């Protein structure tokens, strides 16, 4: 079992008030706001309104409030999807005004010019969207893209490793899972999935420390307790295995994997 959190973002950076480059976004925001104010007399309040709406809709994702995603990455493109609507409207209005002012030859109408402008704007955007859509072709492509863009995203590393475990590529999974643990030593699912990879390759002794580390990280999750019991049972340590399964069921009495393992063991077989 693995945890799946979509992470297609850039790595977190170290926040440093002494780094001038980290002040550039604030300076750019202040400059855009000042430009909007300065253009009121010439262009009306539209540009300023668009800038304020855009900035206001980004406030929840600007670091002033705790956002779970920022535990993994400070930036993510979906943060600006809704906020960008204000800028899209502003751009559309600007294009419309520009078309009105263009001297058009007789065969061409204003509608033709608008269509051409829309095509020029939408064609590159459509190409970018088409290219980015391939990221979501399937889970493996998603996680590989996430790891490529953010090599220290331990959730993406764990998810990719878990997916490879499910596909039977245990050696391939090991590298990603160990990388996840190197970034986050208390990553429950990385330890658990690495233990599963070891167990399925027959490296039972090597699997036990990983299940134990997972339990240390999250003792109230029945998954690693159940898997630990499987490893202990295959080593002939029946009483310890039963205690592990019973602990899993004490945490979640309805956990089917532990129930099944205990049933098989009591029938005289090794699960």
ZISULSUL-V113372 format. One record per pair of residues at least 12 apart in sequence whose ideal C-beta (glycine too) atoms are under 8 Angstrom apart, sorted by the first residue. I is the first residue (numbers start at 1). GAP is how many residues later the second one is. D is the distance in Angstrom with one decimal. If there is no record, write none. Layout:
BEGIN
i=I gap=GAP d=D
i=I gap=GAP d=D
END
This chain:
BEGIN
i=1 gap=188 d=7.8
i=1 gap=191 d=7.4
i=1 gap=222 d=5.2
i=2 gap=156 d=6.7
i=2 gap=157 d=6.0
i=2 gap=160 d=3.1
i=2 gap=161 d=7.3
i=2 gap=163 d=7.8
i=2 gap=164 d=7.9
i=2 gap=187 d=5.4
i=2 gap=191 d=5.9
i=3 gap=152 d=7.2
i=3 gap=155 d=7.0
i=3 gap=156 d=7.2
i=3 gap=186 d=4.8
i=4 gap=135 d=7.8
i=4 gap=155 d=5.5
i=5 gap=67 d=7.5
i=5 gap=150 d=4.8
i=5 gap=154 d=7.3
i=6 gap=136 d=6.8
i=6 gap=140 d=7.6
i=7 gap=65 d=5.3
i=7 gap=66 d=6.5
i=7 gap=139 d=4.9
i=7 gap=143 d=6.5
i=7 gap=146 d=4.8
i=7 gap=148 d=5.3
i=7 gap=149 d=4.7
i=8 gap=68 d=7.3
i=8 gap=69 d=7.7
i=8 gap=127 d=6.4
i=8 gap=134 d=6.9
i=8 gap=137 d=6.2
i=8 gap=138 d=5.1
i=8 gap=141 d=6.6
i=8 gap=142 d=8.0
i=9 gap=60 d=7.5
i=9 gap=63 d=6.8
i=9 gap=64 d=3.3
i=9 gap=65 d=7.8
i=9 gap=66 d=5.7
i=9 gap=67 d=4.4
i=9 gap=68 d=7.8
i=9 gap=137 d=7.8
i=9 gap=140 d=7.1
i=9 gap=141 d=5.9
i=9 gap=144 d=7.5
i=10 gap=63 d=5.9
i=10 gap=64 d=7.6
i=10 gap=65 d=5.3
i=10 gap=139 d=6.3
i=10 gap=140 d=6.0
i=11 gap=62 d=6.7
i=11 gap=139 d=4.8
i=11 gap=140 d=7.1
i=11 gap=141 d=5.3
i=11 gap=142 d=7.2
i=12 gap=58 d=7.7
i=12 gap=60 d=7.4
i=12 gap=61 d=5.8
i=12 gap=62 d=5.4
i=12 gap=140 d=7.8
i=13 gap=61 d=6.8
i=29 gap=26 d=6.5
i=32 gap=19 d=5.3
i=33 gap=15 d=7.7
i=33 gap=18 d=6.0
i=33 gap=19 d=7.7
i=33 gap=22 d=7.5
i=35 gap=12 d=7.5
i=35 gap=16 d=8.0
i=36 gap=12 d=3.4
i=36 gap=14 d=7.8
i=36 gap=15 d=4.5
i=36 gap=16 d=7.4
i=46 gap=44 d=6.5
i=46 gap=47 d=6.3
i=47 gap=43 d=6.2
i=49 gap=37 d=7.5
i=50 gap=36 d=4.4
i=50 gap=37 d=5.8
i=50 gap=39 d=6.5
i=50 gap=40 d=3.8
i=51 gap=35 d=7.8
i=53 gap=30 d=7.5
i=53 gap=33 d=3.8
i=54 gap=29 d=5.0
i=54 gap=30 d=7.1
i=54 gap=32 d=4.6
i=54 gap=33 d=5.5
i=55 gap=28 d=8.0
i=57 gap=25 d=5.9
i=57 gap=26 d=3.7
i=57 gap=29 d=7.4
i=58 gap=21 d=6.9
i=58 gap=22 d=6.7
i=58 gap=25 d=4.9
i=61 gap=15 d=8.0
i=61 gap=18 d=4.2
i=72 gap=78 d=7.8
i=72 gap=81 d=5.9
i=72 gap=83 d=6.0
i=73 gap=77 d=6.2
i=73 gap=80 d=7.0
i=91 gap=30 d=7.7
i=95 gap=19 d=7.7
i=95 gap=22 d=5.0
i=95 gap=23 d=7.8
i=95 gap=26 d=7.1
i=96 gap=18 d=7.2
i=98 gap=19 d=7.5
i=99 gap=14 d=4.6
i=99 gap=15 d=5.5
i=99 gap=18 d=6.0
i=139 gap=20 d=7.6
i=139 gap=24 d=5.7
i=140 gap=20 d=7.2
i=140 gap=23 d=5.8
i=143 gap=13 d=5.2
i=143 gap=16 d=4.9
i=143 gap=17 d=3.8
i=143 gap=20 d=6.4
i=144 gap=16 d=6.3
i=146 gap=13 d=7.9
i=146 gap=14 d=7.7
i=147 gap=13 d=6.0
i=147 gap=29 d=7.2
i=151 gap=28 d=7.9
i=152 gap=31 d=5.1
i=153 gap=30 d=8.0
i=154 gap=25 d=7.9
i=154 gap=26 d=4.3
i=154 gap=27 d=7.9
i=154 gap=29 d=4.3
i=154 gap=30 d=4.1
i=154 gap=33 d=5.4
i=154 gap=36 d=6.8
i=155 gap=25 d=7.8
i=157 gap=19 d=4.8
i=157 gap=20 d=7.1
i=157 gap=22 d=5.1
i=157 gap=23 d=3.7
i=157 gap=26 d=7.1
i=157 gap=33 d=7.2
i=158 gap=18 d=7.5
i=158 gap=19 d=6.6
i=158 gap=22 d=4.5
i=158 gap=29 d=5.9
i=158 gap=31 d=5.0
i=158 gap=32 d=4.5
i=158 gap=35 d=6.6
i=160 gap=13 d=7.9
i=160 gap=16 d=4.9
i=161 gap=12 d=4.4
i=161 gap=13 d=7.5
i=161 gap=14 d=7.9
i=161 gap=15 d=3.8
i=161 gap=16 d=3.8
i=161 gap=19 d=6.5
i=161 gap=29 d=6.7
i=161 gap=32 d=5.5
i=161 gap=33 d=7.3
i=161 gap=36 d=7.7
i=162 gap=15 d=7.9
i=162 gap=27 d=6.7
i=162 gap=31 d=4.5
i=164 gap=12 d=7.0
i=165 gap=28 d=5.4
i=165 gap=31 d=5.6
i=165 gap=32 d=5.2
i=165 gap=35 d=7.5
i=168 gap=32 d=7.9
i=170 gap=27 d=4.3
i=170 gap=28 d=8.0
i=170 gap=30 d=5.9
i=170 gap=31 d=5.1
i=171 gap=30 d=8.0
i=173 gap=20 d=6.9
i=173 gap=21 d=7.7
i=173 gap=24 d=5.0
i=174 gap=20 d=6.6
i=174 gap=23 d=5.7
i=177 gap=13 d=4.9
i=177 gap=16 d=5.5
i=177 gap=17 d=4.2
i=177 gap=20 d=6.9
i=178 gap=16 d=6.9
i=181 gap=13 d=7.2
i=186 gap=30 d=7.8
i=186 gap=31 d=4.2
i=187 gap=30 d=7.1
i=188 gap=26 d=5.0
i=188 gap=29 d=4.5
i=188 gap=30 d=4.3
i=188 gap=33 d=6.6
i=188 gap=36 d=7.2
i=189 gap=25 d=7.6
i=191 gap=19 d=4.7
i=191 gap=20 d=7.2
i=191 gap=22 d=4.3
i=191 gap=23 d=3.9
i=191 gap=26 d=6.6
i=191 gap=33 d=7.4
i=192 gap=18 d=7.0
i=192 gap=19 d=6.7
i=192 gap=22 d=4.3
i=192 gap=31 d=6.0
i=192 gap=32 d=4.9
i=192 gap=35 d=6.5
i=194 gap=16 d=4.7
i=195 gap=12 d=4.4
i=195 gap=13 d=7.5
i=195 gap=14 d=8.0
i=195 gap=15 d=3.4
i=195 gap=16 d=4.4
i=195 gap=19 d=6.8
i=195 gap=29 d=7.3
i=195 gap=32 d=5.9
i=195 gap=33 d=7.9
i=195 gap=36 d=7.3
i=196 gap=31 d=6.4
i=198 gap=12 d=6.4
i=199 gap=28 d=7.0
i=199 gap=31 d=6.7
i=199 gap=32 d=5.7
i=199 gap=35 d=7.8
i=204 gap=27 d=5.3
i=204 gap=30 d=5.3
i=204 gap=31 d=5.6
i=205 gap=30 d=7.4
i=207 gap=20 d=7.7
i=207 gap=24 d=4.9
i=208 gap=20 d=6.7
i=208 gap=23 d=5.2
i=208 gap=24 d=7.3
i=211 gap=13 d=4.9
i=211 gap=14 d=8.0
i=211 gap=16 d=5.2
i=211 gap=17 d=4.0
i=211 gap=20 d=6.3
i=212 gap=16 d=6.8
i=215 gap=13 d=6.8
i=220 gap=31 d=5.6
i=221 gap=30 d=7.1
i=222 gap=25 d=7.8
i=222 gap=26 d=3.7
i=222 gap=27 d=7.2
i=222 gap=29 d=4.5
i=222 gap=30 d=4.6
i=222 gap=33 d=4.5
i=222 gap=35 d=7.9
i=222 gap=36 d=5.9
i=223 gap=25 d=7.8
i=223 gap=34 d=7.6
i=225 gap=19 d=5.1
i=225 gap=20 d=7.2
i=225 gap=22 d=4.9
i=225 gap=23 d=3.9
i=225 gap=26 d=7.0
i=225 gap=33 d=7.2
i=226 gap=18 d=7.2
i=226 gap=19 d=6.3
i=226 gap=22 d=4.6
i=226 gap=29 d=6.9
i=226 gap=31 d=4.9
i=226 gap=32 d=4.5
i=226 gap=35 d=6.1
i=228 gap=13 d=8.0
i=228 gap=16 d=4.7
i=229 gap=12 d=4.3
i=229 gap=13 d=7.2
i=229 gap=14 d=7.9
i=229 gap=15 d=3.5
i=229 gap=16 d=4.4
i=229 gap=19 d=7.1
i=229 gap=29 d=7.3
i=229 gap=32 d=5.9
i=230 gap=31 d=6.2
i=230 gap=41 d=5.9
i=232 gap=12 d=6.2
i=233 gap=28 d=7.5
i=233 gap=32 d=6.2
i=233 gap=37 d=5.4
i=233 gap=38 d=6.2
i=234 gap=36 d=6.0
i=238 gap=27 d=7.0
i=241 gap=24 d=6.8
i=242 gap=20 d=6.9
i=242 gap=23 d=6.7
i=245 gap=13 d=4.8
i=245 gap=16 d=5.4
i=245 gap=17 d=4.6
i=245 gap=20 d=7.6
i=246 gap=16 d=7.5
i=249 gap=13 d=7.4
END
